[in-house]
Amino acid sequence: MRYMKRSTAALLAAVLLLALTPCGAFAASKADAEKVYSYKTDTLRETDRTYEEAGFTARVTVPNVLGTVKAHIETRYGSADSDVLVLYIPKDEWDGDCAYGVLSARLRSKSLSVYPGSDLVIAWKDMYQYGFIDTEGGLYTFDKDTLEMHFTAGPGLYTGVAAIPVAAGDPLGKTYEEALAAANEAGIELDYLALGYNFILALDDDMIAYYLEHGTLDRVSTYAWPGLDDLLEETRYEVQPVIITPGVHNFSIK
């Protein structure tokens, strides 16, 4: 969690700054192609105590987690070698291009108040056409107690950082949208707490199948995602077909 002031460009730059750290895909055989696979995932739960001294904590929960890989993130705001949280969200958990509740958090504060409202989360729909960022990729909603993050542009690479607008004391019942408009009119900036994960790679069944066959995640990207093949191999398992045994339960009474 970080304490910051934010504009859209500043948030993008801040995400990359947070991500700066020191720093072969395998092909499916013909036999594999005839098998049905799924992937073992975990639910990640973490309590961020960075602002415990200010009386603010956030318990972040992320389901569908495969693990992490390292990636070189390159944008017009800069580059970073960063850990990327990898999620496997099966096709039946997507509503069209939308995956709901990708990340949630329980917020607790004694001295800071959260303005309720909603804001955009960034989607990097084609990271590898350098300089292009689609900022319409997702949405997160928040109130004084909870945060919910939703991805709305289909599988791909997103920032998983939510910037929560806060105020010392009572925010006077204003929504985030009202507070932001008032701050813009007064020429000041709101205070924000940033929580979540710098980068989240959301995969579905089709994207994984494409990756295993081609070694990339889409038709225009040449990035090889080092470590992703190992992660998929470690977590995937063959789904066994349902075998119906003959017996009395197969007969109907007439």
C-alpha positions, 0 to 999 in steps of 0.5 A: 500500500502506498500513500499518494496524490494522483492524476491519471498519468501520475497513477500510471507512472506510480504503478511502474515506479512501484514495480521497479525491482532488481531484477520457451514455452512448451508445445502441446503434443497431439496426445495432449490436444485430445486430453482435457486439462484444468489448472490448480489455483489458490486464493491469495489473502494478505493483510497490508499493515503499512498504514497500521500506525495511521489506523488503516489496514486492508485485507486483500483477497484474490481468487484464481491464483496460479502463481507469479512470473517475472516480466519486463514491462515496457510502456511510454511511461517507462519500463520495469522488471516486475513480478506479475500475479497470474490468474486462471479464470475459466471460460465459464467465469467470464460474462462476455469480456467481464470477470467480476470480483477479481480482487476484493479487500476489507478496509478498516480505518480509525483516522481516515475516511474513504469516499465511496464511488468507483474508478477505472483500472488500467488494462494493457490490452496490447503491451507490445505495441510500445507506447499504447495503453488502453485505460478503459480496461476495468473498474473498481468500486469502493465504500468505507468498508470494501473494495471490489475490482472487476476486469471488463476487457477480457483476458490480458495484462492489467494493473491490479492497483486500486487508488482509494480516495481518503480524507482525514476525519469525516468526508462530509458524506460526499461521493468520490465523484463529488469530491473529485469535482470539488477538488478540481474546481479548487485546484487541489488534489485528493489523497489516495491509498494505493493497494493491490498488485502492480500487474495481474495477468488474467488468462482463460482457457483459450488464451492458455491453449494459444500460448501452449501452441504458439509460445505467445499470448496473442497474434501480435505479441512476440514476448515469451513470458519467461517462466509462464510455461513452467507455471502452467505445467506445474499447475495443470492436471488432466480432467478425468472423464465421468464414467457411468457404471451399469447398474439399477440406477440406469433404469427407469420405472414404467 
